[in-house]
Amino acid sequence: MARIHLVEGPVGAGKSTYVATLQQKHAAPALILDAWFVRLFSPDRPAEGLMAWYVERKERCFTQIWTTARDILGRGHDVVLELGLVERANRERFYAMADEAGYDISVYLLDAPREVRRERVQRRNREKGPTFAMEVPDAFFDLASDHWQPMDEVERELRDVIVVTEA
């Protein structure tokens, strides 16, 4: 049966790099929220009211990614997802959707110390290599890092989370 490979963690943890590893390992397409968001919405980014603008569009991207993922899964193929589910409630919502649809999930958790992640993001901003989707200024890095709700032992145990130590 087709499986969802869900990659989560705070900004700069190495998720995009790990997604590429999973794509190769499982011969599966990757659906990455940031890539969709940047392509669809970044050119229209407003100067003010950014957070409300972002939240509404993130939800639209998430909905379309889930629709596409279900189509791929329904055809018997695994899918690798990086959805930016930084809040536990959003992860729980996704788990419920996947459970209701009858799909098994492998959850991969990546993390690193904040300053290591900051350096990775700054390097990615400078080099604009294969995992670059958008510029992440220090202020946004801090906001996103502060917003991340780590997976507690209950979530890790209930979802059999695989903690990835090197990405």
C-alpha positions in Angstrom: 0.0 0.0 0.0 1.2 3.5 -0.8 2.6 5.4 2.2 3.0 9.1 3.1 6.5 10.1 4.1 6.0 13.3 6.2 9.1 15.4 6.9 8.8 18.0 9.7 11.0 20.3 11.8 11.9 23.9 12.4 13.3 26.2 9.7 16.9 25.3 8.8 16.7 21.8 10.2 17.6 20.1 6.9 14.1 19.1 5.8 14.5 19.9 2.1 17.8 18.1 1.9 16.3 15.0 3.6 13.2 15.2 1.3 15.6 14.6 -1.6 17.0 11.5 0.1 13.5 10.1 0.7 12.5 10.8 -2.9 15.4 8.6 -4.1 14.9 5.9 -1.6 11.1 5.5 -2.3 11.0 6.6 -5.9 8.4 9.1 -4.8 7.5 12.6 -5.8 7.9 15.3 -3.3 5.3 18.0 -2.6 6.9 20.8 -0.7 4.7 23.6 0.7 7.3 26.3 0.4 8.0 25.6 -3.2 4.3 25.8 -4.1 3.8 28.9 -2.0 6.7 30.8 -3.6 5.7 29.9 -7.1 2.0 30.7 -6.6 1.9 33.7 -4.2 5.3 35.4 -3.6 5.0 37.7 -6.6 1.8 39.2 -5.0 3.2 39.6 -1.5 1.9 42.7 0.2 3.9 45.3 2.1 1.5 45.2 5.0 -0.8 42.6 6.6 1.7 39.9 5.8 0.7 37.3 8.4 -3.0 37.2 7.6 -2.1 37.1 3.9 0.3 34.3 4.4 -1.9 32.1 6.6 -4.8 32.2 4.1 -2.6 31.3 1.2 -0.7 28.6 3.1 -4.1 26.9 3.7 -4.9 27.0 0.0 -1.5 25.5 -0.8 -2.0 22.8 1.8 -5.4 21.9 0.5 -4.1 21.6 -3.1 -1.1 19.6 -2.0 -3.3 17.2 -0.1 -5.6 16.8 -3.1 -2.6 16.0 -5.3 -1.0 13.7 -2.7 -4.3 11.7 -2.5 -4.3 11.3 -6.3 -0.8 10.0 -6.3 -1.4 7.7 -3.3 -4.6 6.5 -4.9 -2.6 5.3 -7.9 -0.4 3.2 -5.6 2.6 5.4 -5.3 4.3 6.8 -2.1 4.6 10.5 -1.7 7.0 12.7 0.3 5.5 15.7 1.9 7.0 18.7 3.6 4.1 20.8 4.8 5.4 23.2 7.4 3.1 21.8 10.1 4.9 23.8 12.8 2.0 23.7 15.3 1.0 20.5 16.9 -2.7 21.2 16.2 -1.9 21.4 12.5 0.0 18.1 12.6 -2.9 16.4 14.5 -5.3 17.7 11.8 -3.1 16.2 9.1 -2.7 12.9 10.9 -6.5 12.7 11.2 -7.0 13.5 7.5 -4.5 10.8 6.5 -6.0 8.3 8.9 -9.5 9.0 7.6 -8.3 8.5 4.1 -6.7 5.2 5.1 -3.0 6.0 4.5 -0.1 5.0 6.6 2.3 7.7 7.6 6.0 7.6 8.3 6.9 10.8 10.1 10.5 12.1 10.0 11.6 14.7 12.5 14.6 16.8 11.9 16.1 19.4 14.2 19.3 21.1 15.1 20.4 23.8 17.6 19.0 27.2 16.7 22.4 28.7 15.8 23.3 25.8 13.5 19.9 26.2 11.8 20.5 30.0 11.5 23.9 29.4 9.8 22.3 26.9 7.4 19.6 29.3 6.4 22.1 32.2 5.9 24.3 29.9 3.8 21.2 28.8 1.7 20.3 32.5 1.3 23.8 33.3 0.0 24.4 30.2 -2.2 20.8 29.8 -3.6 21.5 26.1 -4.2 19.1 23.2 -5.0 17.1 23.5 -1.7 16.6 27.3 -2.0 13.0 28.3 -2.3 13.0 31.9 -0.9 15.1 34.3 1.0 14.7 33.9 4.8 15.8 37.0 6.6 17.0 36.7 10.2 13.7 38.3 11.5 11.6 35.7 9.7 14.0 32.9 10.9 13.4 34.0 14.5 9.7 34.3 14.0 9.5 30.9 12.4 11.8 29.3 15.0 9.7 30.7 17.9 6.5 29.4 16.3 7.8 25.8 16.0 6.1 23.5 18.6 8.4 20.5 19.1 7.0 17.0 19.0 6.5 15.7 22.5 6.9 12.1 23.6 3.2 11.4 23.2 3.2 12.6 19.6 6.5 10.8 18.9 5.1 7.5 20.4 1.7 7.7 18.8 3.0 8.3 15.4 6.2 6.2 15.6 8.3 9.3 14.7 11.7 8.7 13.1 14.1 11.2 14.5 16.7 12.0 11.8 20.0 13.2 13.4 21.9 14.0 10.2 20.4 15.7 7.1 
